[in-house]
Amino acid sequence: MFDVIIIGSRCAGSSLAVRLAKLDCRILIIDKADFPSDTNSTHIFGETDFFLENNLVSSFNQINSPQIKRMRININRSSFESNITMTERLSAMDRYSLDNLLINKLDDYHNVIFRKKSKLVSVQENDDGYTVRYQYEDKIHIVSCKVLIGADGKNSTVARKVKASMAKETDKTYPCLYGYFENVFPLMPHCLEWHYNSGDIIICAPTNDKLHVVLLIPMDNRELTKYNKVEAFINRITSFPCIEDRFKNANLVGKLKGIGDQNMFIRKPFGKRWALVGDACSWVHPISGSGIDDAFEGSRLLAKYLEGYLKGEESWESSMNKYSIAIEGYMENQISRVLSTFDNFNVDLPNYNEEILQLFCTFPSLIYSFAFKAEQILKEFDGNHLNFLKTIVK
Ligand SMILES: Cc1cc2nc3c(=O)[nH]c(=O)nc-3n(C[C@H](O)[C@H](O)[C@H](O)COP(=O)(O)OP(=O)(O)OC[C@H]3O[C@@H](n4cnc5c(N)ncnc54)[C@H](O)[C@@H]3O)c2cc1C
């Protein structure tokens, strides 16, 4: 019998397996995907702790993932740029590389068994935990565990099988499309770029293999029909004033991918000896740019609160209630930041105000005066953001 069976082995599942392996648990982790493989996601993340703790940072350099330490925000024709304060570095490496790095780490632990190309078929509660059936090639395997974890993404099969209810759900948000481009003229030093232009948003970052990844959120078009052809997508990007010249010779590598308009949610994160983590637990729109970080944070919290239970020092209910409070509080914050971003950018910037903004960006003394009143101004416009910033600004 395994102590823990984890379904899903990308950011949430693999990082949780590594963390629990250190507690000497017997773990089975399965994933229906083959690896290395891609998933429907771009890959800009700020997590550093997990990689430092597990000696994985040097692998970033082998993959040639650029270190991104600056952020540039363009509002139509005005630019703001600064060091990134939320993390020491942002990383951008394709999911083939990132997820494979995590999976290879599982080999370090004799108490972890990893099975790829293995799809969860059924779960059945028993006196000691769960009986799990999974399919590998044509064969059904039957295994059992004390604790079952769903790290199997947004459309979690585990959540469905254990009938996890929704704790919170928003209305539908916005669709988005992304692609990888070669021959983009890079910014130096490397920047995470966030552009707003006539109602639409793009997020752009340099990534490994000298590519740039671009995520487009067309706020006025929930059907995506306008931009899902390569030429239309490139035309839309090159119509962004602060980016056009740099994309003149850009070519799409691979296909455009994306998602339709979907609602954000938080599922009830635990039940009788089952728990959910990562996107299976809570899904936040990609505009947050934090899904990968959230998956790592979820696995950190789950491992922390599972420890007491797995060592026999705490009851399941007590340890998981703490997990539930921590993860729901954290994800509610992420969801409300995304909603406030959408609310703000849903309203077109009046032309007159835009001219003032350009003026503002041209006069250093104005910006210096703004810096002196930054806290006061933020308090007036966005108290939520100010409270959030206070947690990260020392
Ligand atoms: C368009 C888009 C762009 C994004 N861009 C970013 C970004 O730039 N930065 C960022 O931080 N986040 C981004 N995200 C979010 C990020 O991709 C996710 O939050 C993150 O991948 C969640 O990790 P996870 O491990 O929880 O789930 P997933 O990455 O979804 O992994 C779940 C795994 O479970 C496996 N699985 C599913 N069902 C079964 C089953 N029945 N049996 C066995 N295995 C199963 C799947 O094969 C998969 O490997 C983006 C998302 C989208 C949609």
The ligand as an SDF file (V2000), in Angstrom:
LIG
                    3D

 53 58  0  0  0  0  0  0  0  0999 V2000
   -3.0390   29.7710  -22.1850 C   0  0  0  0  0  0  0  0  0  0  0  0
   -2.4130   29.6200  -20.8440 C   0  0  0  0  0  0  0  0  0  0  0  0
   -1.2560   30.3260  -20.5400 C   0  0  0  0  0  0  0  0  0  0  0  0
   -0.6810   30.2220  -19.2720 C   0  0  0  0  0  0  0  0  0  0  0  0
    0.4590   30.9090  -18.9960 N   0  0  0  0  0  0  0  0  0  0  0  0
    1.0260   30.8310  -17.7710 C   0  0  0  0  0  0  0  0  0  0  0  0
    2.2350   31.5320  -17.4800 C   0  0  0  0  0  0  0  0  0  0  0  0
    2.8450   32.1750  -18.3420 O   0  0  0  0  0  0  0  0  0  0  0  0
    2.7120   31.4610  -16.2260 N   0  0  0  0  0  0  0  0  0  0  0  0
    2.1020   30.7270  -15.2420 C   0  0  0  0  0  0  0  0  0  0  0  0
    2.5870   30.7330  -14.1070 O   0  0  0  0  0  0  0  0  0  0  0  0
    0.9860   30.0150  -15.4970 N   0  0  0  0  0  0  0  0  0  0  0  0
    0.4380   30.0410  -16.7310 C   0  0  0  0  0  0  0  0  0  0  0  0
   -0.6880   29.3190  -16.9970 N   0  0  0  0  0  0  0  0  0  0  0  0
   -1.2590   28.4790  -15.9380 C   0  0  0  0  0  0  0  0  0  0  0  0
   -0.4330   27.1840  -15.7260 C   0  0  0  0  0  0  0  0  0  0  0  0
   -0.2560   26.5110  -16.9440 O   0  0  0  0  0  0  0  0  0  0  0  0
   -1.1480   26.2460  -14.7640 C   0  0  0  0  0  0  0  0  0  0  0  0
   -1.6490   26.9670  -13.6710 O   0  0  0  0  0  0  0  0  0  0  0  0
   -0.2050   25.1560  -14.2600 C   0  0  0  0  0  0  0  0  0  0  0  0
    0.2930   24.4100  -15.3450 O   0  0  0  0  0  0  0  0  0  0  0  0
   -0.9350   24.2440  -13.3060 C   0  0  0  0  0  0  0  0  0  0  0  0
   -0.1220   23.1480  -12.9860 O   0  0  0  0  0  0  0  0  0  0  0  0
   -0.7690   21.8010  -12.4560 P   0  0  0  0  0  0  0  0  0  0  0  0
    0.3720   20.8910  -12.1670 O   0  0  0  0  0  0  0  0  0  0  0  0
   -1.7240   22.0970  -11.3660 O   0  0  0  0  0  0  0  0  0  0  0  0
   -1.6900   21.2380  -13.6450 O   0  0  0  0  0  0  0  0  0  0  0  0
   -1.3430   20.8520  -15.1560 P   0  0  0  0  0  0  0  0  0  0  0  0
   -0.1470   21.5680  -15.6610 O   0  0  0  0  0  0  0  0  0  0  0  0
   -2.6160   20.9960  -15.8920 O   0  0  0  0  0  0  0  0  0  0  0  0
   -0.9630   19.2930  -15.0700 O   0  0  0  0  0  0  0  0  0  0  0  0
   -1.9380   18.3150  -14.8190 C   0  0  0  0  0  0  0  0  0  0  0  0
   -1.3860   16.9570  -15.2460 C   0  0  0  0  0  0  0  0  0  0  0  0
   -2.3640   15.9710  -14.8770 O   0  0  0  0  0  0  0  0  0  0  0  0
   -2.4260   15.0040  -15.9010 C   0  0  0  0  0  0  0  0  0  0  0  0
   -3.7550   14.3520  -15.8610 N   0  0  0  0  0  0  0  0  0  0  0  0
   -4.9580   14.9370  -16.0830 C   0  0  0  0  0  0  0  0  0  0  0  0
   -5.9360   14.0100  -15.9860 N   0  0  0  0  0  0  0  0  0  0  0  0
   -5.3320   12.8280  -15.6960 C   0  0  0  0  0  0  0  0  0  0  0  0
   -5.8100   11.4960  -15.4910 C   0  0  0  0  0  0  0  0  0  0  0  0
   -7.1140   11.1900  -15.5610 N   0  0  0  0  0  0  0  0  0  0  0  0
   -4.9100   10.5010  -15.2200 N   0  0  0  0  0  0  0  0  0  0  0  0
   -3.5800   10.8060  -15.1640 C   0  0  0  0  0  0  0  0  0  0  0  0
   -3.0790   12.0340  -15.3620 N   0  0  0  0  0  0  0  0  0  0  0  0
   -3.9330   13.0410  -15.6130 C   0  0  0  0  0  0  0  0  0  0  0  0
   -2.2110   15.7790  -17.1990 C   0  0  0  0  0  0  0  0  0  0  0  0
   -1.7150   14.9370  -18.2170 O   0  0  0  0  0  0  0  0  0  0  0  0
   -1.1910   16.8440  -16.7600 C   0  0  0  0  0  0  0  0  0  0  0  0
    0.1310   16.4420  -17.0440 O   0  0  0  0  0  0  0  0  0  0  0  0
   -1.2940   29.3970  -18.2710 C   0  0  0  0  0  0  0  0  0  0  0  0
   -2.4430   28.6690  -18.5770 C   0  0  0  0  0  0  0  0  0  0  0  0
   -2.9990   28.7720  -19.8510 C   0  0  0  0  0  0  0  0  0  0  0  0
   -4.2570   28.0020  -20.1540 C   0  0  0  0  0  0  0  0  0  0  0  0
  1  2  1  0
  2  3  1  0
  2 52  2  0
  3  4  2  0
  4  5  1  0
  4 50  1  0
  5  6  2  0
  6  7  1  0
  6 13  1  0
  7  8  2  0
  7  9  1  0
  9 10  1  0
 10 11  2  0
 10 12  1  0
 12 13  2  0
 13 14  1  0
 14 15  1  0
 14 50  1  0
 15 16  1  0
 16 17  1  0
 16 18  1  0
 18 19  1  0
 18 20  1  0
 20 21  1  0
 20 22  1  0
 22 23  1  0
 23 24  1  0
 24 25  2  0
 24 26  1  0
 24 27  1  0
 27 28  1  0
 28 29  2  0
 28 30  1  0
 28 31  1  0
 31 32  1  0
 32 33  1  0
 33 34  1  0
 33 48  1  0
 34 35  1  0
 35 36  1  0
 35 46  1  0
 36 37  1  0
 36 45  1  0
 37 38  2  0
 38 39  1  0
 39 40  1  0
 39 45  2  0
 40 41  1  0
 40 42  2  0
 42 43  1  0
 43 44  2  0
 44 45  1  0
 46 47  1  0
 46 48  1  0
 48 49  1  0
 50 51  2  0
 51 52  1  0
 52 53  1  0
M  END
$$$$
